[in-house]
């Protein structure tokens, strides 16, 4: 159907077609347990403990615990496995990654009297890694992506979806880009006798299967700048600013093969029954930066007990988005001989979309308690609350590039899908000798997705032309252990960290009782974390 390629056209991109989605907000708001080897080996339970470079990104009051200065760096070697499971089987993928997890400096100046010292610090830390591979299949399927697209395309005139001389629907209309792509690749076709109404390829008697592969890459890096004080060796306070840098890339491939499908005939002017196949490839890239503010306090009522509290504002991200997609398609009518038009085959692609948005991530509130037993043992426990249902997005209006409005549709969808998450962290440390310490930890985060969304009873909004998404489905857990060794001013720490996470992947959202292809994705991460530093 797409017959004419136009030269570059200046267009005002419609806000509804180019806006951040519920899934984008969710992916970019998540954080992981990351930091120094000591921090990770103790499950990240440092809200009340302090005294570690990682506390600059957790409770800035932990900087006030320092009695000297420190510089240190951390290497994380990560071994990952992904298992995509359906009732028809499973597909496994593996990755190995290595990166600097943390690097920083803390300085201390002694004052005396009531305010005994002032400490300050700056650290770089990786807050989250987006690397993930989902690779699976469903056979047979009970519906088709094309039928889903046909359903939400109803009401959009076919004349507006198709190309014409001096008319490019991607650049000169506000119609949905997935509808335009599907119409021009014959994935959806006009419904006979119903103007501006469409039908997909799947019909009664159709037998089909679906294949999908998603690869995500990227990170959130944060630079923390904190200042803290020590009041009478009993109260430690701290404030800090975090500056975040984000990069996220998603490549998604989805294909369907069908027999006895409703395919286009006579060049697309009618339909018949035959074999259908298409491959949809999507690329999405999001970059941006943001900032947050954090404050905290640690109180030491007695020498053996520390109580901590910290609050983090949301991170306020300024984001730039880009995406495009293409479809390879083939439709074969077995009742006719093979010819130049049988199978009807070809390739269609979108323009490159580019737009900006704003994202406000959840607030974070944490409390903790740590017991210090002489100079030999530490037991620390934290609780944290993150309000994922309070995420908020704004889209760029078409009036001016620096004008943004709250996206009521997406923000309402966020509240329908997500809920607050509870995080519990437990860490222990035992000093075998003055130089050698052994550590262990546990960290668990409750599922931040409502059960109704996991059951497929809530529409999930995605952006661009990629309808697929993943939602965490169970508790995310970290189990860790480690060892530390001190020599004069130097320290050498090592940690082993195991993380398991489960999520539900869907090729597109369920609609009108039609169940989209889906899979259970199990992720297992095994990390070797090494830190070295010097205290002076």
Helices and strands as residue ranges (DSSP letters): H 22-29, H 37-41, G 53-57, G 60-63, E 70-86, E 89-110, E 115-129, E 132-139, H 145-153, H 158-161, H 169-172, H 177-184, E 189-190, E 198-199, E 207-231, E 235-265, G 266-268, E 270-302, E 305-312, E 316-332, E 344-349, E 353-360, E 364-373, E 377-387, G 388-390, E 392-396, E 404-406, H 408-417, E 420-431, E 436-445, H 451-454, E 469-472, E 476-487, E 490-506, E 518-535
